[in-house]
């Protein structure tokens, strides 16, 4: 469906040449919006949060319209590694509770339950997305990081998460490598085909009554006497409430749609890769339990198997020049060191996309104005979190008091010198690598 015309005549931008775009069954492209429509709620963005919000609202009898600039799952929701991770990258649960009080504790609990909630939703709707719930493992790359793992196990266990601390020997058995020292295993995690998940959520939302328009970028959001008006190139949607669920792609199609929100995060290019299918002998010794894995390095090591015997992994670059070729060499040699039995693998797919990052690794949640909701910055933990947030924002739009929500609402605060920060952010990888090499105690 990438590169095709929607029923209304607009062109869908090509999907990146990812593994998921290659193997996921296509779905028919919906019409683009032409003319005026009215509804209770407009959702901007057909990624995980927007689709889940629309699904849960439509199930409650609300009239919902979804407008998507490209196609379902075109952004981060359809490009990521597919790891289902019920934690944040750097925001610790006890710190959330200290910072935000009762709502911070509710958010920590939301995160703790997010992976289980996602897999329950997949089963509830019968979504075929290669879902495997066999755990997510975060191995520690130094003895000092094992102490962090133990702290995290204790903190998440207090919130009912099915976590335990593995020692060095157990870690070597689980991974098939002696490169790590121990770590946290969360049994509720796992992995999915993210593009198939997005398409399945879209089908479920439409079946529940939501109206979906693809190739329909929102060009403006305005409060009028008739209600909120979301304008598009060929039409407009008039509603009582709006959910802006475009995250790191808020300024990708229309830079001035909501610039304050777009500038409250730093968009970082995340690279994903998939090897050629590996022999059974390799798959039996590399992550033989098929868990998802992402470790404690700042320059992250992460990988998991897909349904076709490919190792899905990725990496980071400070300079994007010739990125695909450079990453194949860097990550290939890294994998060969970790798993000598694999050697340097060949990669059939290399692709990238944006993730939204913040300095404190905490997402941002906003009641921008009465009836206008938004969130951004998943910080690399978007699969489980963004689906869980769809339920939260459905609750908010349905009338749950802001003080009772499971997210801490804050004012929109654009980052000073955002343009400079965006250019400088990739250079932080050098600092992360320096720290990684010295975090031994």
Buried (B, 14 or more C-beta within 10 A) or exposed (E): BBEBEBBBEBEBBBBBEBBBBEBBEEBEBBBBBBEEBBBBBBBBBBBBBBBBBBBBBBBBEBBBBBBBBBBBBBBBBBBBBBBBBBBBBBBBBBBBBEBBEEBBBBBBBBBBBBBBBBBEBBEEBEBEBBBBBEBBBBBBBBEBBBEBBBBBBEBBBEBEBBBEBBEBEBBBEBBBBEBBBBBBBBBBBBBBBBBBBBBBBBBBBBEBBBBBBBBBBBBEBEEEEEBBBBBBBBBBBBBBBBBBBBBBBBBBBBEEBBBBBBBBBBBBBBBBBBBEBBEEEBBEBBBEEBBBBBBBBBBBBBBBBBEBBBBBBBBBBEEEEEBBEBBBEBBBEBBBEBBEEBEBBEBBBBBBBBBBBBEBBBBBBBBBEEBBBBBBBBBBBBBBBBBBBBBBBBBBBBEBEEEEBBBBBBEBEEBEEBEEBBEEBBEBBEEBBEEBEEBEE
